[in-house]
Amino acid sequence: MNKNPYLLQIGRKIKSTRLSNKTKIREIAEKANVSNGLISKIENGRTIPSLPVLLAIIESLNINLSEFFEDIAPSTENDYTYIKKQDYSLIEKEKSTGFKYYNIHDHVFPGFSCAINLLLIDPKSTRSYVTTDGHEFIFVLEGSLDYHLGDEIVKLKEGDSLFFNGKIPHLPSNTGEKTAKLLVIYMLS
């Protein structure tokens, strides 16, 4: 059984359905009357769609509601969650080279959702700036990097942390010679 909370599973389900149908983001966005950027942010877990937007997207995927939601289930409530390293799932976020995101855990709390990822950034990696509809906490486990926040650059090294409003366009850039390893916590309201 998938242990991820259903709200955070929606974006992954949209993306997997779209990819299995060999449909481009642009096509879904046009049919749902939303922007390409919004579809990308939903698929990559950077925002949660409103109900009318979600319904329009599902309709544009040519899938009925019950089929869309059949394997999306809320997590069971326990006093703790134990996740083995081998159970971390590699997830594809924005188009990039040298960025590997692993989903460790997702949880829905009253009023906000939280996603915890492990991010590996290779030297000379590339990606565009992104935004997230929420806040982000970054903890550098290994390596060093420049974290671009709008027009500012914050230099981070092993053991440093950064908390910021994800609506600021941001981009981590590996400045070292080895892979940087980050713990990234997204808090979406």
Buried (B, 14 or more C-beta within 10 A) or exposed (E): EBBBBBBBBBBBBBBEBBEEEEBEBEBBBEBBEBEBBBBBBBBBBBBBBEEEBBBBBBBBBEBEEEEBBEEBBEBEEEEEEEEEEEEBEEBBBBEBEBBBBBBBBBBBEEEBBBBBBBBBBBBEBEBEEBBBBBBBBBBBEBBBBEBBBEEEBBEBEEEBEBEBEBEBEBBBBBBBEEBBBBBBBBBBE
